[in-house]
Amino acid sequence: MMTSSEPFGIHIMIEGFGAPRQLLSNSVYLYSVLEDVPKMIGMRAVAEPQLIESGAFSPGNPGCLSGFVMDAQSHISFHTVPARGYVSVDFFTQQCGIDRDRVINLLTSSFALDE
């Protein structure tokens, strides 16, 4: 029986800067990230990836593309702000044995992050 102090998955959050604006605003490319990265790390999507574009809300929020994909026991989500070369990525899996460094490298290279 699992106790509350035992690990129950891996949660990785990445806040990245310096990504090419054209990449962060390319909905076809971003959708492919949501399709390809899960396959590369052994996730089994239970629904089609979702990608949503929001317009500018204010000078501080110049618009973004947000995406997510759900797995039976995992998820990947992101929010891009192309005008700032910024992306925030959230990854969770219940697979405690997954290679964290590989996941981080796949996600940071997918968004071509400088920082």
ZIWO-V381726 format. One record per residue. N is the residue number from 1. SS is DSSP state (2 for helix, 1 for strand, 0 for the rest). Layout:
n->[N/N]
ss->[SS/SS]
This chain:
n->[1/2/3/4/5/6/7/8/9/10/11/12/13/14/15/16/17/18/19/20/21/22/23/24/25/26/27/28/29/30/31/32/33/34/35/36/37/38/39/40/41/42/43/44/45/46/47/48/49/50/51/52/53/54/55/56/57/58/59/60/61/62/63/64/65/66/67/68/69/70/71/72/73/74/75/76/77/78/79/80/81/82/83/84/85/86/87/88/89/90/91/92/93/94/95/96/97/98/99/100/101/102/103/104/105/106/107/108/109/110/111/112/113/114/115]
ss->[0/0/0/0/0/0/0/0/0/1/1/1/1/1/1/1/0/0/0/0/2/2/2/2/0/0/2/2/2/2/2/2/2/2/2/2/2/2/2/2/0/0/0/0/1/0/0/0/0/1/1/1/1/1/0/0/0/1/0/0/1/0/0/1/1/1/1/1/1/1/1/0/0/1/1/1/1/1/1/1/1/2/2/2/0/1/1/1/1/1/1/1/1/0/0/0/0/0/0/2/2/2/2/2/2/2/2/2/2/2/0/0/0/0/0]
